[in-house]
Amino acid sequence: MNNLKNFLLSLTLALIITSSAFADVIVNIYGVSEYNCSKDKYRILKKQPMLSFLKTKKWYDREKFHNANYKEALKPYKGLAMSEETLSTLLPTPEVSNEIFNEFIAPVDCENPKDIKF
């Protein structure tokens, strides 16, 4: 009976240690947003006027971030007779969306992850 208790305790301890080794590294940025260093994802915790195209508490990778940005920028032009070529000059490219994404995660150091406070 004692051996069974020790085995179960050892197994539980091993599972806890193993599962925490695979935990995501998430950095809180000014209490307004978070960046997941492990998965390169960003989310806002509170509505932000500059990021009105993002839903709160939803994780966005770079592709989803760009798609949300693009859809929001397209709204004023819906229904207008404009060519795709003209629209492409007005709407954000993936590169522009990546630059915005990078600006919001700029203070994060994933090598030494610490919450960023005011």
N, C-alpha and C positions, 0 to 999 in steps of 0.2 A: 504494500500500500504506500509506503514511504517512497519507494522507487517510482511509482506512478506519479505521485505528487511532484517529485523532483523533475521527472521527464516533462510533465505538462508545464511546469514553471519555466523550465529551460526552453521549451518550444515556444511558449508565449513571449518570453524575452527575446528570443531570436527573431520572431515575427515582427515585434515592435521595432527592433533595431534595423531590420531589413527594410521594412516599409518606410521608415523615416529617412532612409538613405535615398529614396526615390522621390521625396517630397519636392514640390516646386519651390523655387526661390522667388518670392514675391516682395517687391519693394513698394512701400507706400510713398506717394509723392505729394507732399504738403497736405495730406488728408483729403485731397480732392480726387486723386486718381491712383491707379496701381499699375505696375509693370511686372509681368511674369518673365524673369530672366531665363528660365528654363525653356519656355515655349515661345518667346518673342511675341508676347501678346500684351495688349494695353486695354484698360477699361477706366471709365470715369465712375466716380462714386456719387457725384452730385451733378445736376444739370449745369452745363457750362455754355454761355452764349457763343463762345468761339468754336465750340464743338457740338453745335446743335444737331448735327447729323448722327451723333452717337447716342445710343440708348444707355441709360445708367445701369451699372452692374452687369454689363454684357461684355465678354472678352472679344477683342478684335485682333486678328492677326493682320499683317500688312495688306493682304488681298481684300479682306472684309472691310478694313479701314478705307481703302481706296474705293471700293464699290459703294460704301455708304456716302463718302465724300462726293463721288461722281453723281450719284442719284440725287443728292440734295442740290448740287450745283445745276443739275439739268432741269429741276422743277420750274424755274421762271421761263424756260424756253420751250416747255411742252406745248404742242399744238401750233407753234409758229412754223411758218414755211422757211426752214433753214436747211441747207445741205449738211451732210455729215462732215464735210471738209470744214465748213464754217464753224460748226459746233465743236469740232476737235480743237480749234484754236481758242475757244472760250472755256472749255471744260478742263478740269484737272487731269493731268496724265498720271500714270502710276509713279513716275519719278517725283512729281510735285507732292503727291500724297505721302510718299516715303519721306520727303523732306519735312513735311508737317509732323509725321509720326516721330521722326528723329528729334525734332525740336522739343516735343513734349516728354521724351524720355532722356533728353540730354543730361540732366543731373544724376542719372542713375549710373552707378558703378557696379556692374554685376560681378566683378572680381572680388570686391569687398562690399557685399550688399548691406546697406543700412537704410532705414527709413529716412526720407528727406523731410526735414521740418523747417518751419520759418525761422 
